[in-house]
Amino acid sequence: MKEPLIPPDDFFCGFFDWLDTKDGQISMQAHNDVADALEGAELDVADRKIIWKDGNRLTIAQTAKRIHEMTGTDLPAIISHVIGWLEMDYIPQGLNEKQMKVFEAEIENWIREHKTRKNNYRVTTEKHS
């Protein structure tokens, strides 16, 4: 008998099982919603703003709220995936290795500031239509 390619206790097996749960489905929906909404977006790392294709300049929390209002997807899941987008999906163009290290450090600082802000899920009501 042939052995399975992925042992039952393997990380991937657990991950795929988790994807079938309600939490996994919410997370995947949030990931897809964030990726779709932020396609073509840029960053102003110094000002801590995500610049949407329509020109709106929003914070992490404002961006998450906007995506939540557009999609109805769970707000904490969206916030988590906006942070993931900043950490892993957004790739600035034209930076050399030294500039990229500085950029990545600024992203880490931005995320740390967001996470340490008291009531960081409270979003100010700024127009961003």
Contacts in CASP RR format, 6 or more apart in sequence:
PFRMAT RR
TARGET T0000
AUTHOR 0000-0000-0000
METHOD contacts of the structure
MODEL  1
MKEPLIPPDDFFCGFFDWLDTKDGQISMQAHNDVADALEGAELDVADRKI
IWKDGNRLTIAQTAKRIHEMTGTDLPAIISHVIGWLEMDYIPQGLNEKQM
KVFEAEIENWIREHKTRKNNYRVTTEKHS
6 12 0 8 1.000
6 13 0 8 1.000
7 13 0 8 1.000
18 24 0 8 1.000
19 25 0 8 1.000
19 28 0 8 1.000
26 73 0 8 1.000
26 74 0 8 1.000
26 77 0 8 1.000
27 77 0 8 1.000
27 80 0 8 1.000
27 81 0 8 1.000
29 71 0 8 1.000
29 73 0 8 1.000
29 74 0 8 1.000
29 77 0 8 1.000
30 73 0 8 1.000
30 74 0 8 1.000
30 77 0 8 1.000
30 78 0 8 1.000
30 80 0 8 1.000
30 81 0 8 1.000
31 81 0 8 1.000
33 67 0 8 1.000
33 70 0 8 1.000
33 71 0 8 1.000
33 73 0 8 1.000
33 78 0 8 1.000
33 81 0 8 1.000
34 67 0 8 1.000
34 78 0 8 1.000
34 81 0 8 1.000
34 82 0 8 1.000
34 85 0 8 1.000
35 81 0 8 1.000
35 85 0 8 1.000
35 89 0 8 1.000
37 63 0 8 1.000
37 66 0 8 1.000
37 67 0 8 1.000
37 70 0 8 1.000
37 71 0 8 1.000
38 50 0 8 1.000
38 52 0 8 1.000
38 63 0 8 1.000
38 82 0 8 1.000
38 85 0 8 1.000
38 89 0 8 1.000
38 90 0 8 1.000
39 53 0 8 1.000
40 53 0 8 1.000
41 50 0 8 1.000
41 51 0 8 1.000
41 52 0 8 1.000
41 53 0 8 1.000
41 90 0 8 1.000
42 50 0 8 1.000
42 51 0 8 1.000
43 49 0 8 1.000
43 50 0 8 1.000
43 51 0 8 1.000
43 86 0 8 1.000
43 90 0 8 1.000
43 92 0 8 1.000
44 51 0 8 1.000
44 57 0 8 1.000
45 103 0 8 1.000
45 106 0 8 1.000
45 107 0 8 1.000
45 110 0 8 1.000
46 106 0 8 1.000
47 57 0 8 1.000
48 59 0 8 1.000
48 60 0 8 1.000
48 110 0 8 1.000
48 113 0 8 1.000
49 57 0 8 1.000
49 58 0 8 1.000
49 59 0 8 1.000
50 57 0 8 1.000
50 58 0 8 1.000
50 59 0 8 1.000
50 60 0 8 1.000
50 63 0 8 1.000
50 82 0 8 1.000
50 86 0 8 1.000
51 57 0 8 1.000
52 58 0 8 1.000
52 63 0 8 1.000
52 66 0 8 1.000
52 128 0 8 1.000
56 66 0 8 1.000
56 128 0 8 1.000
58 66 0 8 1.000
58 126 0 8 1.000
58 128 0 8 1.000
59 114 0 8 1.000
60 79 0 8 1.000
60 82 0 8 1.000
60 83 0 8 1.000
60 86 0 8 1.000
60 110 0 8 1.000
60 111 0 8 1.000
60 114 0 8 1.000
61 79 0 8 1.000
61 114 0 8 1.000
61 120 0 8 1.000
61 121 0 8 1.000
61 122 0 8 1.000
61 123 0 8 1.000
62 123 0 8 1.000
62 124 0 8 1.000
62 126 0 8 1.000
62 128 0 8 1.000
63 82 0 8 1.000
64 75 0 8 1.000
64 78 0 8 1.000
64 79 0 8 1.000
64 82 0 8 1.000
64 123 0 8 1.000
65 75 0 8 1.000
65 123 0 8 1.000
66 128 0 8 1.000
67 73 0 8 1.000
67 78 0 8 1.000
67 82 0 8 1.000
68 74 0 8 1.000
68 75 0 8 1.000
68 78 0 8 1.000
71 78 0 8 1.000
75 121 0 8 1.000
76 121 0 8 1.000
79 121 0 8 1.000
83 111 0 8 1.000
83 114 0 8 1.000
86 107 0 8 1.000
86 110 0 8 1.000
86 111 0 8 1.000
87 107 0 8 1.000
87 111 0 8 1.000
92 100 0 8 1.000
92 103 0 8 1.000
95 103 0 8 1.000
114 120 0 8 1.000
END
